[in-house]
Every structure is written in structure tokens, then in C-alpha cells.
Amino acid sequence: MPKVPTKELVEEACRRFLDMGVGPDGQGSVVIRCGPMGACIAVKGSAYSWIDPYWTSENSGKVVDVTGNHSSP
């Protein structure tokens, strides 16, 4: 993305993927992880939904890489 990601830009990216045809018969779904914004879930013909991030600012120090692995206690 050429700009700082916003929910609107992420939803536009989801729409573009869906328009290209995702999954069997072009009826698949798209999930874009967006770090502190959570994740956007898109299914063709349905409203997009957002889920909250797993890690919050209170426990973000536990995350050591983008896959969500955490440090040992």
C-alpha cells in the first residue's frame, strides 16, 4: 500500500482481491491482518467485518515478531 494503512484502504484492498476471484469458483474469502487495527474479513456479497487485535497495548511487549510469537516468561 502506498499510503499509511487505514480501514478504508484495507477494505479497498479486500474488494480488489475479491474482484479478482478468490478460492473455488471465485467465491472465497479474504483476511488481511492489520497489526494494531486488528484484521479485516471479507466475503464476496457480504459486509466486511473487523476483529480486534489479539495483543493490546497493555501486553504488546510480549510480542517478539509479526507472527505473534511471544517471549518466554
VMD Tcl script that draws the C-alpha trace (Angstrom):
set ca {
  {0.00 0.00 0.00}
  {1.48 3.33 -0.97}
  {-0.07 5.16 1.99}
  {-0.38 4.63 5.71}
  {-2.98 1.85 6.05}
  {-6.46 2.89 7.14}
  {-9.55 0.75 7.48}
  {-10.86 2.26 4.26}
  {-7.68 1.37 2.33}
  {-7.66 -2.17 3.74}
  {-11.30 -2.64 2.74}
  {-10.43 -1.39 -0.76}
  {-7.63 -3.98 -0.94}
  {-10.10 -6.69 0.14}
  {-12.53 -5.58 -2.56}
  {-9.80 -5.74 -5.20}
  {-8.80 -9.26 -4.17}
  {-12.42 -10.39 -4.20}
  {-12.95 -8.80 -7.62}
  {-10.01 -10.83 -8.97}
  {-11.72 -14.01 -7.80}
  {-10.51 -15.82 -4.72}
  {-10.99 -19.50 -3.98}
  {-13.11 -22.09 -5.75}
  {-15.37 -20.52 -8.36}
  {-14.24 -17.06 -7.21}
  {-16.35 -17.33 -4.06}
  {-13.59 -17.41 -1.44}
  {-12.88 -15.01 1.36}
  {-10.05 -12.62 2.19}
  {-8.49 -11.91 5.57}
  {-6.00 -9.07 5.88}
  {-4.12 -8.76 9.16}
  {-3.57 -5.14 10.10}
  {-1.48 -5.17 13.28}
  {-2.92 -2.80 15.87}
  {-6.08 -2.29 13.77}
  {-6.94 -5.99 14.03}
  {-7.97 -7.90 10.91}
  {-10.47 -7.35 8.13}
  {-12.53 -10.30 6.94}
  {-14.20 -10.03 3.54}
  {-16.58 -12.42 1.81}
  {-17.98 -11.57 -1.62}
  {-21.55 -10.29 -1.33}
  {-21.34 -9.69 2.44}
  {-20.45 -6.73 4.62}
  {-16.82 -6.67 5.72}
  {-16.15 -7.32 9.37}
  {-13.29 -6.31 11.60}
  {-11.94 -8.20 14.58}
  {-9.86 -6.65 17.32}
  {-6.14 -7.39 17.55}
  {-5.15 -10.23 19.84}
  {-2.42 -8.23 21.51}
  {-3.32 -4.89 23.06}
  {-1.09 -2.00 24.12}
  {-1.07 -3.43 27.67}
  {0.55 -6.70 26.63}
  {2.28 -5.74 23.37}
  {5.71 -6.19 24.99}
  {5.14 -9.95 24.84}
  {5.16 -9.96 21.03}
  {8.60 -10.54 19.54}
  {7.73 -10.94 15.84}
  {4.86 -10.35 13.43}
  {3.56 -13.91 13.70}
  {2.55 -13.21 17.31}
  {5.17 -15.43 18.93}
  {5.85 -14.34 22.47}
  {8.86 -14.36 24.69}
  {9.34 -16.94 27.41}
  {8.39 -15.93 30.98}
}
mol new
graphics top color blue
foreach p $ca { graphics top sphere $p radius 0.5 }
foreach p [lrange $ca 0 end-1] q [lrange $ca 1 end] { graphics top cylinder $p $q radius 0.2 }
display resetview
